[in-house]
Amino acid sequence: MKRSTPALLICTALAMPVHAGLFDGLSGLVSAKPDEATNIDPSVNPESQLENFIEVEGEEDGLLKGIKRVAITQFQIEFMTATSANAFAKSGYGSNTTNANTYVNAKLEGVGVADFQKLTDGYYDSLVSSLKTAGIEVVDQALVLGHPDFKEMTSGARSSPSEEDAEAGKGVLVSSRGLPIWFESEDGFIRKASISFGKKEKTDPYQSFGTQMGQISAAKGAAINEPALMKALDAGSLRVRITVPFMQIKTSTTSSSAKTFSKGTVQIEKWVSRLSFVAPDTKRVRVRLKKPIVATSDVGELKDVTTSGEKAIDAAANVVAIATMFMGGPVKGTMQSGVSYALQADPQRYADTVNSQLDTTQKLFTAALLKAKQ
């Protein structure tokens, strides 16, 4: 069977004329390379790689150093099953404009909920073992699930597995040990009084609008019931979240072109993959990836599944754009180009690769905890 590799790059691009060269014509496909994600060497001591891969927020009060016992109140891995990205560029003014739109759609095939559940259960066991290595006791999960305050704080949660449509595509949220699926905004978890000077704040493309609306009630429930739960269990709260994409897609636009770059890469996503700790006094600290943990192994075959209908629309749009450009006068029209892919994963290779990435991620998290306790 033909196999794809994580190094496989696909560039879909449209270039359009700008006013400085109105009749220069349409350029061909533009080959460009996105920034390469940094691979991590699992054989290297994790502690020596913390600066490159781990971000710790909220540790000013030394919360991590004092953690001795936690209750896992949130545990979920999001396995992305579909993703897409668009790049859009516009040249001209008013009705005399040319629009360029290029897109990539991708879906994951060959693995499903049963595979995701095994991976999630395995990571739960690995996490608990790693926490013990770091000198942190984990409260028996049955005590957490059965506590009235926990039931109250998660009364609006969903059961696992739960499919979610988000900005980044579609995914399946999977939990373990009976824990429900619930969120609190990643953006508001640790509030900072700072001035960004125009810098765009990070946002979470893996949560849908519906989930973000649901965060309001989840945050209120946690704020009211979580401190009481922590006091009753004599433990801090540990919230675990991991996101596993299967494609890396980047977009790029200029005044004259729109481009998308795709790479078939199973990885652990940065920023939204984290361990979040809440102390009984409500102080918070978060340990998270600031770079993705990218696979170097092949998990299956990447296939072009662009439909004849999609190709017909692209062709028609480009004919219109070319015709309007050479009819004289201002350029106007729409150019569109896109491609759809399916990553046909081999279940065993997919599982082995994700397990390896999760193991590497957890070793980094554990190293960060141990360093904080020194």
SVG drawing of the C-alpha trace seen along z (x, -y; Angstrom):
<svg xmlns="http://www.w3.org/2000/svg" viewBox="-27 -51 46 54">
<polyline fill="none" stroke="black" stroke-width="0.4" points="0.0,0.0 1.2,-3.5 2.0,-5.4 2.1,-9.1 4.6,-10.6 4.3,-13.6 6.8,-15.3 4.3,-15.4 3.4,-19.0 0.5,-20.0 0.2,-23.6 -3.0,-24.9 -2.7,-28.5 -4.3,-31.2 -2.5,-34.3 -4.5,-37.2 -3.5,-40.3 -3.1,-43.6 -3.5,-47.1 0.2,-47.5 0.0,-44.7 -3.6,-44.5 -3.0,-42.2 0.0,-40.2 -2.3,-37.2 -2.8,-34.6 0.2,-33.0 0.6,-29.2 0.4,-27.4 2.7,-29.0 5.0,-26.6 5.9,-27.7 6.6,-26.0 5.0,-26.7 7.0,-26.9 8.1,-23.5 7.0,-22.2 9.8,-21.2 10.1,-17.5 11.1,-16.3 13.6,-13.5 12.0,-11.1 15.5,-9.8 16.6,-13.1 16.1,-14.0 12.6,-15.7 13.8,-18.2 16.4,-19.6 13.6,-20.3 11.2,-22.1 12.2,-25.6 11.4,-24.8 8.1,-22.8 6.5,-23.7 4.8,-26.9 3.8,-27.3 1.3,-30.0 0.3,-31.2 3.1,-29.7 4.1,-33.0 2.6,-31.7 4.5,-28.4 1.3,-26.4 2.9,-23.4 5.6,-23.0 2.9,-22.5 0.6,-20.1 0.5,-16.8 -3.0,-15.5 -5.4,-16.1 -8.8,-15.0 -9.2,-14.7 -12.4,-16.7 -11.9,-17.0 -10.3,-14.5 -10.8,-14.6 -8.9,-14.0 -10.3,-15.5 -9.5,-13.4 -10.0,-15.5 -11.9,-13.7 -12.3,-16.4 -10.6,-19.8 -10.6,-22.6 -9.0,-25.9 -9.6,-28.8 -7.4,-31.6 -9.1,-34.6 -7.5,-37.5 -9.1,-40.6 -7.7,-43.0 -9.4,-46.2 -12.2,-48.4 -15.9,-48.3 -17.4,-46.4 -14.1,-46.4 -12.5,-43.6 -11.0,-40.2 -11.5,-37.7 -9.3,-34.6 -10.4,-31.8 -8.5,-28.6 -9.4,-25.9 -8.4,-22.5 -10.8,-20.0 -9.6,-16.8 -11.1,-13.9 -9.8,-11.0 -10.8,-7.5 -9.9,-4.0 -10.2,-4.7 -13.2,-5.5 -14.6,-5.9 -13.5,-2.4 -9.9,-3.2 -10.1,-6.7 -11.5,-5.2 -8.6,-2.7 -6.1,-5.5 -7.9,-7.7 -8.1,-5.0 -4.4,-4.2 -3.4,-7.9 -5.5,-8.1 -3.5,-5.3 -0.2,-6.8 -1.1,-10.2 -2.0,-8.7 1.3,-6.8 3.3,-9.9 1.6,-12.0 2.7,-9.4 6.2,-9.6 6.0,-13.4 4.9,-12.8 1.2,-13.6 -1.5,-11.4 -4.7,-11.0 -8.1,-10.7 -10.0,-7.6 -12.2,-8.5 -15.3,-6.9 -15.2,-9.4 -15.0,-12.3 -17.9,-11.1 -20.1,-10.3 -19.6,-13.6 -22.7,-15.9 -20.6,-19.0 -19.1,-17.4 -22.5,-16.3 -23.7,-19.9 -20.8,-21.5 -21.1,-19.2 -24.9,-19.1 -24.8,-20.7 -22.0,-18.5 -22.3,-15.9 -21.5,-12.2 -18.5,-10.7 -18.0,-10.4 -19.3,-13.7 -18.9,-14.9 -18.1,-18.6 -18.1,-20.9 -15.5,-23.7 -13.7,-26.4 -10.9,-24.0 -13.2,-21.3 -14.9,-18.3 -13.7,-16.1 -14.8,-13.5 -14.2,-14.3 -13.5,-11.2 -13.2,-10.9 -12.3,-8.0 -13.5,-6.5 -17.0,-8.0 -15.9,-11.6 -18.3,-13.9 -17.3,-16.4 -17.3,-20.0 -15.3,-23.1 -14.2,-26.4 -12.7,-29.0 -9.0,-28.5 -8.7,-32.3 -10.2,-33.1 -8.7,-30.3 -5.9,-32.6 -6.8,-36.2 -4.0,-38.7 -4.0,-42.4 -1.8,-43.4 -1.7,-45.6 -1.3,-43.7 -0.4,-46.8 -2.4,-45.4 -1.1,-41.9 -3.9,-39.4 -4.7,-37.2 -4.7,-33.4 -8.1,-31.8 -9.3,-28.3 -10.3,-27.0 -11.1,-23.5 -14.2,-24.7 -17.5,-25.4 -19.8,-28.3 -22.2,-26.1 -19.4,-24.9 -18.3,-28.5 -21.8,-29.5 -21.9,-26.5 -18.7,-27.7 -20.8,-30.3 -22.8,-27.8 -19.8,-25.5 -17.6,-28.3 -20.4,-29.3 -20.8,-25.8 -17.1,-25.3 -16.8,-28.6 -19.5,-27.7 -19.0,-24.0 -15.4,-23.3 -13.9,-25.0 -16.4,-23.0 -15.4,-19.8 -11.7,-20.4 -12.2,-21.2 -14.3,-18.0 -11.7,-15.8 -8.7,-17.7 -7.2,-17.9 -6.6,-20.3 -8.6,-20.0 -6.8,-18.7 -8.3,-19.3 -6.8,-17.5 -7.2,-18.3 -5.4,-17.0 -6.1,-17.7 -5.0,-15.3 -5.2,-16.7 -4.4,-14.6 -3.6,-17.3 -1.5,-20.5 -3.0,-23.3 -1.6,-26.8 -3.0,-29.7 -1.3,-32.7 -2.7,-35.7 -1.2,-38.8 -2.8,-41.5 -2.4,-39.3 -2.6,-35.7 -4.3,-33.2 -2.5,-30.0 -3.1,-27.0 -0.4,-24.5 -1.3,-21.0 0.7,-18.3 -0.6,-14.9 0.7,-14.9 -0.8,-13.2 0.3,-15.4 -0.5,-16.6 -1.6,-20.2 0.0,-23.1 -1.6,-25.5 -4.9,-23.5 -3.1,-20.4 -2.5,-21.0 -2.7,-20.1 -4.6,-22.7 -4.5,-22.8 -7.0,-24.6 -6.1,-24.9 -8.7,-24.8 -8.2,-28.6 -9.0,-29.0 -5.4,-29.9 -4.6,-28.4 -1.7,-27.2 -1.5,-25.7 1.2,-23.5 0.8,-23.3 2.5,-22.7 3.8,-25.8 4.9,-23.7 3.1,-20.7 4.4,-17.2 4.7,-16.1 4.8,-12.5 7.7,-11.4 6.1,-8.1 3.7,-7.1 0.1,-6.3 -1.6,-5.7 -2.3,-6.8 -3.3,-10.4 -5.8,-10.3 -7.1,-13.1 -10.9,-12.7 -11.8,-16.0 -15.2,-15.4 -16.0,-16.1 -18.5,-18.7 -15.9,-20.6 -13.5,-20.6 -16.4,-21.8 -17.0,-24.8 -13.3,-25.6 -13.0,-25.4 -16.1,-27.6 -14.9,-30.2 -11.5,-30.4 -13.0,-30.7 -15.0,-33.7 -12.0,-35.3 -9.8,-34.9 -12.6,-36.0 -13.3,-39.2 -9.6,-40.0 -9.0,-39.9 -12.3,-41.6 -10.7,-45.0 -11.4,-47.4 -11.1,-46.7 -10.5,-43.1 -13.4,-41.6 -14.6,-38.2 -13.9,-35.3 -11.2,-32.6 -11.6,-29.6 -9.4,-26.5 -9.5,-23.8 -8.8,-20.2 -10.3,-17.5 -8.2,-14.8 -8.8,-11.6 -6.2,-10.2 -6.8,-6.5 -5.2,-5.5 -4.0,-2.1 -5.5,-1.5 -2.4,0.1 0.0,-2.5 -2.3,-5.3 -2.6,-3.9 1.2,-3.3 1.9,-6.9 -0.6,-8.6 0.5,-6.6 4.1,-7.5 3.2,-11.2 1.0,-11.1 3.9,-9.4 6.3,-12.1 3.8,-14.8 3.3,-13.3 7.0,-13.0 7.4,-16.7 4.5,-17.5 6.0,-15.3 9.4,-16.9 7.8,-20.3 6.1,-19.2 9.3,-17.7 11.3,-20.8 8.7,-23.0 9.0,-20.8 12.8,-21.1"/>
</svg>
